[in-house]
């Protein structure tokens, strides 16, 4: 069964310092164990890029350097399929 993953899940999964990271990690693990195929749409990739590459803001942006985004994307792509 397919499960479309929201951009907020990607963001929390990519940020190990976020308070919700353990919750998201466990949820992703459980879904995969239960046989779900996790997917993101191309729109999720655009939204993810926009958030992680913007200047840091206390409430919303991660402020990750562009070079680091590829590494984060690699981690996320290890658990997800991209539906374009």
N, C-alpha and C positions, 0 to 999 in steps of 0.2 A: 504494500500500500504506500502511496506517495503522501508526503507531508510537506507543504510549502512553509519554509522557514521565514519568519518576519525579520526585517533588517535589525530591529532591536535585539533579537536573539543573536544575530551575527556580531553586533557591537559588543554585547556583554560577554560573548564567548571569546572574543578577541582581546578583551581587557581583563587580564588575570587579577588586577587589583580592584576591580569593581566588586562591590558587596554581593551582587547577584551572580557572580561567576560560578560559585559552587552549585547553585541551584540550576543554572542553565546547563552546566556540564553534566550534572546528574540526569536532567531531563533528556538531553541529547543522547546520552549513553543508554537510558531506558528505552527511548524510541527505537534506537538502532537494534538493541537486544530483542525488541518485540517485532522486528522485521520491517520497520518502516524505512523507506528510502527518502532521505531528507533532500529537498531541492530548494534552490533559490531561483528567482526570475532575474533577468538581466536588470530590471529596475532596482532590485535589491543591491546589485553590484554598484550601480550608480549612486544610490543613496549611501551605501557603506563608504565609498570613495569620498563623497562630499563631506561626510561627517569626520572621518579620520584624518583628512588632510587640511582641514580648516584650523585657523588659529585657536588655541585652547580658550575655552570659556568655562567658567565654574559650573554651569548647568548643562552643557550639551556637547561640546566638541572634545575629541580626544587629542587633537593637535599632534598627530604622529607625522614624522618626516616621511616624505614620499617614498624614500628607499625602504623604509620599514613596512610599508603597506604591502609590498610583495610578499614579505615573510608572513605577515598576518593572513593575507589571502591564501597562502600555502597551507597554513594551519586549518583555516576554514574549509578549503577545498578538499582536505583529507577526510572530512566528514560529510561533505555535501556534493550533490550533482547540480550543475548549472543548467537551467532550462532557458535557452535563448529563443 
